[in-house]
């Protein structure tokens, strides 16, 4: 598995941030605590070079289940999260794969 760049990890964190902003009646302190927990789960999971995207999504869903339940559209968010992570890993795989050897000489 290819490793994601920090810019790609920030995209996933931003996806969570956008959902956190939509939770009604949540204090700023609670939002900050939730964001810290999200980052503490996402960073190691997304930096892993051995796990597949599907396993990463399952781990994130398991560890952040209390937070995900508070999201307004938690099912829609989970499908968007899965799609984003899968696409980021696919893009990372394509960029890390060397071009095929050509015998044009």
PASEBA-1860 file (N, C-alpha, C; in nm, 3 decimals):
! residues 105
1> XXXXXXXX> 0.083/-0.117/0.000/0.000/0.000/0.000/0.088/0.124/0.000 ~ 0.044/0.223/-0.070/0.115/0.350/-0.075/0.081/0.434/0.048 ~ 0.169/0.526/0.079/0.148/0.612/0.194/0.085/0.743/0.147 ~ -0.012/0.791/0.222/-0.078/0.917/0.188/0.011/1.035/0.227 ~ 0.000/1.141/0.149/0.072/1.263/0.183/-0.004/1.337/0.291 ~ 0.064/1.429/0.359/-0.001/1.504/0.465/-0.115/1.589/0.410 ~ -0.104/1.634/0.287/-0.211/1.712/0.224/-0.337/1.625/0.209 ~ -0.320/1.498/0.176/-0.434/1.408/0.163/-0.499/1.381/0.298
9> XXXXXXXX> -0.417/1.366/0.400/-0.469/1.345/0.535/-0.548/1.467/0.580 ~ -0.500/1.585/0.545/-0.571/1.708/0.580/-0.707/1.716/0.511 ~ -0.719/1.660/0.393/-0.849/1.657/0.324/-0.951/1.576/0.404 ~ -0.907/1.464/0.458/-0.996/1.380/0.538/-1.033/1.451/0.668 ~ -0.935/1.514/0.730/-0.962/1.590/0.853/-1.059/1.704/0.825 ~ -1.045/1.769/0.711/-1.135/1.877/0.674/-1.277/1.825/0.653 ~ -1.290/1.705/0.602/-1.422/1.643/0.586/-1.491/1.629/0.722 ~ -1.415/1.584/0.822/-1.468/1.575/0.958/-1.498/1.713/1.015
17> XXXXXXXX> -1.410/1.809/0.991/-1.431/1.945/1.043/-1.561/2.004/0.990 ~ -1.588/1.985/0.863/-1.712/2.037/0.804/-1.835/1.977/0.872 ~ -1.829/1.850/0.905/-1.942/1.786/0.973/-1.953/1.834/1.118 ~ -1.840/1.856/1.183/-1.843/1.906/1.321/-1.911/2.042/1.329 ~ -1.888/2.125/1.230/-1.949/2.258/1.230/-2.100/2.251/1.215 ~ -2.151/2.144/1.162/-2.295/2.131/1.139/-2.370/2.073/1.258 ~ -2.299/2.027/1.361/-2.366/1.971/1.478/-2.427/2.086/1.558 ~ -2.559/2.083/1.579/-2.621/2.193/1.653/-2.593/2.184/1.804
25> XXXXXXXX> -2.594/2.298/1.866/-2.579/2.310/2.012/-2.457/2.237/2.067 ~ -2.344/2.261/2.008/-2.220/2.201/2.054/-2.125/2.315/2.090 ~ -2.074/2.314/2.210/-1.987/2.423/2.253/-1.853/2.417/2.181 ~ -1.784/2.528/2.183/-1.654/2.537/2.116/-1.554/2.441/2.180 ~ -1.560/2.429/2.311/-1.468/2.339/2.382/-1.495/2.194/2.344 ~ -1.623/2.157/2.338/-1.657/2.019/2.298/-1.612/1.991/2.155 ~ -1.629/2.091/2.067/-1.584/2.076/1.928/-1.432/2.055/1.922 ~ -1.360/2.130/2.003/-1.214/2.117/2.005/-1.173/1.979/2.056
33> XXXXXXXX> -1.241/1.929/2.159/-1.210/1.795/2.212/-1.239/1.687/2.108 ~ -1.351/1.703/2.039/-1.386/1.605/1.936/-1.286/1.609/1.821 ~ -1.245/1.729/1.783/-1.148/1.743/1.674/-1.015/1.678/1.713 ~ -0.973/1.697/1.837/-0.847/1.637/1.882/-0.856/1.485/1.879 ~ -0.969/1.431/1.921/-0.986/1.286/1.918/-0.986/1.235/1.774 ~ -1.052/1.309/1.685/-1.055/1.270/1.544/-0.913/1.267/1.487 ~ -0.836/1.369/1.513/-0.699/1.375/1.462/-0.615/1.263/1.520 ~ -0.633/1.234/1.650/-0.556/1.127/1.714/-0.588/0.989/1.657
41> XXXXXXXX> -0.706/0.974/1.600/-0.742/0.846/1.537/-0.701/0.846/1.390 ~ -0.726/0.957/1.320/-0.700/0.961/1.175/-0.552/0.956/1.140 ~ -0.470/1.032/1.210/-0.328/1.040/1.174/-0.262/0.903/1.168 ~ -0.266/0.824/1.276/-0.200/0.692/1.267/-0.266/0.598/1.167 ~ -0.398/0.603/1.158/-0.467/0.511/1.066/-0.432/0.542/0.921 ~ -0.431/0.670/0.886/-0.404/0.707/0.747/-0.255/0.702/0.713 ~ -0.168/0.706/0.813/-0.024/0.695/0.787/0.021/0.549/0.774 ~ -0.067/0.456/0.804/-0.033/0.315/0.795/-0.013/0.275/0.649
49> XXXXXXXX> 0.094/0.203/0.623/0.120/0.158/0.487/0.077/0.012/0.468 ~ 0.028/-0.052/0.574/-0.006/-0.193/0.564/-0.155/-0.219/0.554 ~ -0.238/-0.124/0.596/-0.383/-0.146/0.595/-0.445/-0.102/0.464 ~ -0.548/-0.173/0.425/-0.624/-0.136/0.306/-0.725/-0.028/0.344 ~ -0.772/0.050/0.246/-0.867/0.158/0.276/-0.994/0.110/0.347 ~ -1.044/-0.007/0.312/-1.166/-0.057/0.375/-1.143/-0.085/0.523 ~ -1.026/-0.137/0.557/-0.993/-0.165/0.696/-0.976/-0.035/0.773 ~ -0.916/0.063/0.710/-0.898/0.194/0.773/-1.033/0.257/0.804
57> XXXXXXXX> -1.125/0.250/0.710/-1.259/0.306/0.733/-1.329/0.234/0.848 ~ -1.318/0.103/0.852/-1.379/0.028/0.962/-1.318/0.065/1.096 ~ -1.187/0.083/1.101/-1.120/0.123/1.225/-1.164/0.262/1.268 ~ -1.173/0.354/1.173/-1.217/0.490/1.204/-1.361/0.487/1.255 ~ -1.448/0.412/1.189/-1.587/0.402/1.232/-1.599/0.343/1.371 ~ -1.515/0.245/1.401/-1.520/0.181/1.533/-1.472/0.277/1.642 ~ -1.358/0.340/1.621/-1.300/0.426/1.724/-1.373/0.558/1.740 ~ -1.438/0.604/1.635/-1.507/0.733/1.641/-1.659/0.717/1.634
65> XXXXXXXX> -1.710/0.603/1.676/-1.853/0.577/1.663/-1.937/0.678/1.742 ~ -1.893/0.719/1.859/-1.969/0.815/1.939/-1.979/0.950/1.868 ~ -1.873/0.989/1.801/-1.873/1.116/1.728/-1.956/1.104/1.601 ~ -1.942/0.994/1.531/-2.016/0.976/1.405/-2.167/0.974/1.427 ~ -2.211/0.924/1.542/-2.354/0.921/1.571/-2.412/1.061/1.588 ~ -2.329/1.157/1.624/-2.377/1.293/1.642/-2.389/1.371/1.512 ~ -2.328/1.321/1.406/-2.337/1.390/1.278/-2.480/1.385/1.227 ~ -2.522/1.490/1.160/-2.659/1.500/1.112/-2.692/1.389/1.013
73> XXXXXXXX> -2.607/1.368/0.915/-2.626/1.265/0.814/-2.512/1.164/0.828 ~ -2.516/1.084/0.932/-2.403/0.995/0.960/-2.385/0.889/0.853 ~ -2.495/0.836/0.796/-2.480/0.735/0.692/-2.420/0.796/0.565 ~ -2.467/0.913/0.527/-2.413/0.982/0.409/-2.267/1.020/0.430 ~ -2.234/1.058/0.553/-2.095/1.093/0.582/-2.006/0.971/0.570 ~ -2.051/0.859/0.619/-1.971/0.737/0.612/-1.945/0.695/0.468 ~ -2.043/0.709/0.384/-2.022/0.673/0.243/-1.927/0.773/0.177 ~ -1.940/0.902/0.209/-1.846/1.002/0.155/-1.704/0.976/0.205
81> XXXXXXXX> -1.692/0.941/0.333/-1.560/0.911/0.391/-1.496/0.793/0.321 ~ -1.574/0.689/0.299/-1.522/0.570/0.230/-1.476/0.605/0.090 ~ -1.556/0.682/0.017/-1.520/0.720/-0.119/-1.393/0.805/-0.122 ~ -1.383/0.902/-0.031/-1.266/0.992/-0.028/-1.140/0.912/0.002 ~ -1.145/0.827/0.102/-1.026/0.750/0.140/-0.987/0.654/0.029 ~ -1.084/0.588/-0.031/-1.054/0.495/-0.140/-0.987/0.569/-0.258 ~ -1.041/0.686/-0.294/-0.984/0.763/-0.405/-0.844/0.814/-0.372 ~ -0.823/0.858/-0.248/-0.690/0.908/-0.210/-0.586/0.796/-0.215
89> XXXXXXXX> -0.623/0.677/-0.168/-0.529/0.565/-0.174/-0.506/0.519/-0.317 ~ -0.609/0.523/-0.399/-0.593/0.485/-0.539/-0.498/0.584/-0.608 ~ -0.516/0.712/-0.581/-0.429/0.814/-0.639/-0.285/0.799/-0.590 ~ -0.269/0.766/-0.462/-0.135/0.745/-0.406/-0.068/0.623/-0.468 ~ -0.146/0.518/-0.491/-0.093/0.397/-0.556/-0.046/0.428/-0.698 ~ -0.127/0.505/-0.771/-0.092/0.537/-0.909/0.033/0.624/-0.915 ~ 0.048/0.716/-0.822/0.165/0.804/-0.826/0.291/0.733/-0.777 ~ 0.275/0.629/-0.694/0.394/0.559/-0.645/0.437/0.444/-0.736
97> XXXXXXXX> 0.350/0.402/-0.826/0.382/0.293/-0.917/0.474/0.345/-1.027 ~ 0.589/0.281/-1.046/0.678/0.326/-1.154/0.616/0.299/-1.289 ~ 0.650/0.380/-1.388/0.594/0.356/-1.521/0.640/0.221/-1.575 ~ 0.558/0.158/-1.657/0.595/0.027/-1.710/0.719/0.038/-1.800 ~ 0.797/-0.066/-1.800/0.917/-0.072/-1.881/0.880/-0.084/-2.027 ~ 0.938/0.002/-2.107/0.910/-0.010/-2.251/1.038/-0.049/-2.322 ~ 1.025/-0.130/-2.422/1.140/-0.182/-2.497/1.142/-0.119/-2.635 ~ 1.141/0.015/-2.638/1.137/0.089/-2.765/1.276/0.113/-2.826
105> X> 1.378/0.068/-2.764/1.513/0.099/-2.811/1.552/0.014/-2.925
END
